[in-house]
Amino acid sequence: MNGVQHSPAIAQALTEVGPRLKRLRTRRGVTLAELSAATGISRSTLSRLESGLRRPSLELLLPLSQAHQVPLDELVRAPEVGDPRIRLTPQHKNGNVVVPLTRQPGPLQTFKMVLPAGRTTPELCTHEGYEWLYVLSGKLRLILADHDLVLTAGEAAEFDTRLPHWFGGTGDGPVELLSLFGRQGERMHVRARPAPKAERTGPDARRSAGLG
């Protein structure tokens, strides 16, 4: 043994390598002598490795992986490196529920937002940047400069935030949406081209937002 202290999960994974190698060899009907000739590893080393008396190393596992024609990770089956779940923390801003989806700082940030049914009073603002909105559920009212749009679930809009803008509900219930916000010049996919009419919905809103 090399004296290195491993976590219980890693120690267990290393302990299981030997029996796994033996099962793989016997299932293929290969003798220790034949495996030794194919890998250049001595029979005694192979025997000690399969019985758990020899700690597996990369130098031993690479030729064995090639000889048995199985991926290296199948021989080792290392434990999972961590919990893959992402625990998001909702934030409450001006009555809205905002969930940051981007975990690292950068020029492009993504948010999931839930706007309450009562947010219906427009308060236009301007700032540097470019924003892309995608409606998940409900009806989103978007005011952009002199134009007024209503987007429904599955529709999106993209616009320069230096234009006076506001978005919120229509009074028909809460709105759930995704928002991608980037610094000026960070355009996403589609540019908003508002319709000349005061308000459009459905396919007209999709066209007016440059979506077809």
N, C-alpha and C positions, 0 to 999 in steps of 0.2 A: 504494500500500500504506500501511497506517496505522502501521507500525513496531512493532506488538504482537508479542511473541515467543510463539508457540504451541507446544504439545507436538507431536511428530511425528504422533501419531494425529489431533489436531485439524487440523493443517496439511493432512494427507492428505484429511480429510473436506471441508475447504473447497475443495481443488483439484478434487475430483470433482463439485462442485455445478454448475459451468459446463457440462461435457459432458452431465451428466444433464438440465439444463434444455434443452439443444439437442435431445437425443434425444426428450424429451417433446414439444417443440414440433413437430418434424418428423413424429413419429408421428401427431400430431393434424392434420397438414396445415395448420398455421397459419403465416403469414408474419410476419416481424419487424414489418412495418407494421401488421398486424392485431393483433398482441400489444401493440404500442405504444399503439394506439387503445384497447384493452381495459383496459390497466393505467395509462396515463398516464406510462409510462416511455419515454424517448426511444429511437429505434432504435439510435443509437450506443451508449447505455448497455447496452441489451440485447445488442448484438453483442459489446461488450467483456466483459460478464458471461459470456456463453456461451463465449467464447474463453479465459477465464481471466485476462484483463487487468484485470478489475474485481473487487475483493473483494466477495463476497456479504454483504449486510447485511439486517437484519430489515425495514428500510424498503423494500427491493427484493423480498425473498422473500415477504412477506405478500400483496401484490397478485398476484404470480405464482402463488402457491399458490391463490388464489381464482380466477384466470383459468383455470388448468389443472384446477381442481377436484380437487386432491390435497392430503392433509395436509402441513403444513409439515415434519414430521419425515421424510416420504418424499423431500422435496427435499434435505434436508440429510444424513439418515442419520448422525447423530453417533455417535462411538464409544461403547462401553459405559462407564458411569461407574465401574465397578469389578467386582471379583470377587464375585458374589452368594453364593458358598458360605460357610457358617458353619462355622468350625472349632471344635468343642466339645472341651473338655479334661476327661476323666474324673477324678474325685477318688475316693480310697479312704478311707472312713470306717467304722470299727468292722467291717472285713471286707467292707463293702458297696461296690459300685461306683456312684457317684453322678455323673450328668452334668447340670449346670445348663443348662436350656433357655432361661431368661429371661436376657437379656443386659443388662438395665438394672435398677437398684434400684427397688423399688416395693412396694405392699402385698400383691401376689400374685406368688408365685414358683412356677416349674414345674421339675420334675426328672424325669429318667429314672433309674430305679434297677434294679440287678441284685443280688438278695439270694442269697448262697451257699446251697447245699443244707444246710449244717451249721448255719445260723442257725435253730434250732428251740426254744431255751430262752426262754420269755417273761420279759421284764423291763419291767414296766408303768411308764409315766411319765405325767406331766401337765404341761401348759404352756399358755400363752395361744395361741389361734389356732383355725383351722378347716382341716381337711384333706380332700382328695378323692383317692381312689385308683382307678386303672383298671389291671386286670391284662392285660398283653400276652401273657404265656405262663407256664406253670407253675401251681402252686396256692399261693395266698396265705392264710395263716392270720392272721386279725384278731381280737384279743381287745379288747373294748370294755366296760369296767366288768365286769359279771358275765356277759357273754355271749361266746361263742366261735363264730367264723364261718370258713368256708373259701370263698374266692372263686376261680373258675377264669377262664381267658382270656375276655375280653369282658365281664366283670362289674366293677362298680364299687361303691364305698361312700363315704359322706361323713359326717363326724362332728366334733363339738366336741372339741378336743384338751384341754380342761379335764377331760374324763372320763379316768380311768385307761385307758391303751391300749398296745397293742404289736402289731406285725405282723412276720411272717417266713415262713419256709417250713414245709412239712409233713413234710419229710424225704424227699419224692419227687423232689427235684431243685431246681435254682435257680429263682428267680422273677424275671420281668422285669415292671416296672410303671411307670406314670406317676403322679407325685405333684404335686398342686397344693396349695400351702400359703398361707393368707392370715391376716392378723391377725384378732383376734376380731371377729365380725360380718361378715367377708367370705365369705359362703356362696356356693357354686358353683351346683349344679343339684339334687342329690339329697341328702336327709338319711338317715343310717343309722338304721334302727330294728331293732336286733338281735332275733332270735327268742328265745323263752324257753328253747329247747332248748340243750344244751351245744354242739352243732356241727351245721351243715347245709351241704350242698353243692348245686351245680346250681341249678335253679329256686327251691328253698327258700331258698338263700342270696341269690338275687337279690331275692326278696320281702322277706326279713328286712332287707335293706339299703335297702329303699324303692324298688326298681327295677321294680316291676310286680306 
